[in-house]
Amino acid sequence: MPFPELLANVGIEATPIDILASRTQIPVQDIMMQLLELELLGHVVAVPGGYIRKGRG
């Protein structure tokens, strides 16, 4: 699965990008690109307030 460190920090409640950057120490620009790819692959979904993990399987 792509970007396991980022994906491990996205849960079932909305997680803002700045919190993800703080937790992972990944630059915001890189997080935004990774989240877009994860969203296109169906692993996360954008919601008001951030991103949530779509499934764990």
C-alpha positions in Angstrom: 0.0 0.0 0.0 1.4 3.4 -0.9 2.5 5.9 1.8 2.0 3.7 4.9 3.3 6.3 7.3 0.8 8.9 6.1 -2.0 6.4 5.9 -1.4 5.2 9.5 -2.1 8.7 10.7 -5.4 9.1 9.0 -8.3 7.7 11.0 -12.0 7.5 11.1 -12.4 11.1 12.2 -11.3 14.1 10.0 -7.6 14.8 10.3 -6.4 18.1 9.0 -3.4 18.3 6.8 -1.4 20.4 9.3 -1.9 17.7 11.9 -0.7 15.1 9.5 2.4 17.2 8.7 3.1 17.5 12.4 2.7 13.8 13.2 4.7 12.6 10.2 7.2 15.4 9.7 6.4 15.2 5.9 6.2 18.6 4.2 2.7 19.8 3.6 3.2 19.9 -0.2 4.2 16.3 -0.2 1.3 15.3 2.0 -1.1 17.0 -0.3 0.3 15.0 -3.3 0.2 11.8 -1.3 -3.3 12.4 -0.1 -4.5 13.0 -3.7 -3.0 9.7 -4.8 -4.5 7.9 -1.8 -7.9 9.4 -2.6 -7.7 8.4 -6.2 -6.9 4.8 -5.1 -9.9 4.8 -2.8 -8.0 4.7 0.5 -9.0 8.1 1.9 -11.7 10.6 1.3 -11.7 14.4 1.7 -14.3 15.7 4.2 -14.9 19.0 5.9 -12.0 19.4 8.3 -9.5 17.1 6.6 -9.3 13.5 5.5 -10.6 10.2 6.8 -9.6 6.7 6.1 -12.1 4.9 3.8 -11.3 1.3 4.7 -8.8 -0.8 6.5 -9.0 -3.8 4.2 
